[in-house]
């Protein structure tokens, strides 16, 4: 038995090599039927994302956390501004954007007022981003000065 296993392990096997299923009525190991599958196809992991896709999820998660931090804490938005910004840009559980007219109707305010609130919130968010950037520049300059 050990000899047969040892001989089988010595043989080169290509991932493109074809192999047969156990029987004509049974599906292949990769779940397909029909043409004889390759070893590579049978071993393919269809559930694990490719590295470039997984990296995109990480970046998106980091960016989402950063946006949440800006909206919830750093920008100093009112409760109403937060809700309108989240609904308008789809930064909520549904992920769907909502037209300003619909937001205004739901909140029982005019479209013009909803637009004003959105614009005020954007001014505050922009200021928070500038503060964050300026702080980063100041910290970098301080680090360079201390290092010299």
N, C-alpha and C positions, 0 to 999 in steps of 0.2 A: 504494500500500500504506500509506504513512504517513498519507495522508488518511483512509483507512478506519479505521485505528487511532485517529487523533485524534478522529474523529466518534464512535466507540464509547466513547471515554473521556469525551466531553462528555455523553453520555446519563446521566441519573440512573438508578441501579439500586437497587431496594429489596432488603433481605435477605429480605423476605417474597415477592419475586417468584418465580413458578414458572419452571422451565426444563426442557427435554426432554433425555433421554439421547441418546446417539449413535444408538441403534437399539432396536427393540422387544425384541430378545433379550439386550441388554447391560444390566448393572446400572448404576444411577446412580452418580455420583462418590462419594456418601457410603456406597456399599455396599448400599443398599437396592434393592428392586424394588417394583413396584406403582405407587402414586400418584406423580404428578410431584412431586419434591422442591423445596424452596425453596433459594435461594442460601445463605441463612443456615444451613440444615440441612446443606448440603454443606460449608460452611466451618467448622462447629462442631468444636472440638477436644475429643474425648471422652477423651483420655488425660491431659491436664493437669488437675490438680485445681482446683476453685474456690478463690479466695483464702482464704475462711473455713476451708475444709478444710485447706489447706496450713498456715495459721497454727496450727491445732489440732495438726498434726504437730510443728511447732516447739516449741510449749508442752509437748507430751507428751515430746519428746526432752529438753528442758531439765529437766523434772521428773524424768524417769528418771535423768538424769545426777546430779541432786541427791540422789535416793534412794540411788543406787549409792555416792556419796561418803559419805553418812551411814553406810550399812551397812558398807562396806569399810574406812573410815578413821576417821571422826570419833567414832563411837559406842563404839569399843573392844570390839567383839563378838568372842567366841571363834569358832573355825572352826565348831563345832557350832551355835552360835546363828545365825551367818550362813546356814548351810544350812537350818536349820529355818524361819527367817523367809522366806527366798527361796522355799522349797517351799510353805509355808502361804499366802503372799500371791501366788504366781505370778510372782515377780520373777526368773524364770529364763528359759532359752532357749525353753521351751515356752509360757510365759505362762499356763499352767494352774495353778489353785490345787489344793492337795492337802490332803485332810482330815487333821487331827492324828493320828487313829487310824492312818491309812495311813503317815504319816511315822514314827510310833513303831514300827510293825511293820517297816518297811524298815531302821530304825536299830537294831532289836533293843533297844528301851527301852520302858518302860510309857507308856501314854497320859498318865498323870499327870506323869511326868517330862518328856515332850515339851512338855506344857502349861507346866510350870515354866520350862523353858528358853526357850520363846517369850515368856513374861511377863517374864523377866529381860532378854531382849533388847529388848523394848518399853520397859522402864524406862530402859535405857541409851540407846536411840534418842531417847526423849523428853528425857532430860537433854542430849543432844547438840544437839537442836533449841533447847532453852532457852539453852544456851551460845552458840549461833550468834546467836539473837535478842538476847541481852544484849550480845554483842560489837557487833552492829549498832547498838544503842541507844547504847552507850558511844562508838563511833566518830562517830556523828551528833552527840552532845553535844559531843565534843571539837572537831569541825568548827565547830559553832556558836559555841563559846567562842573559838576562834582567829580566826574571821571577824569578831568584834565589836571 
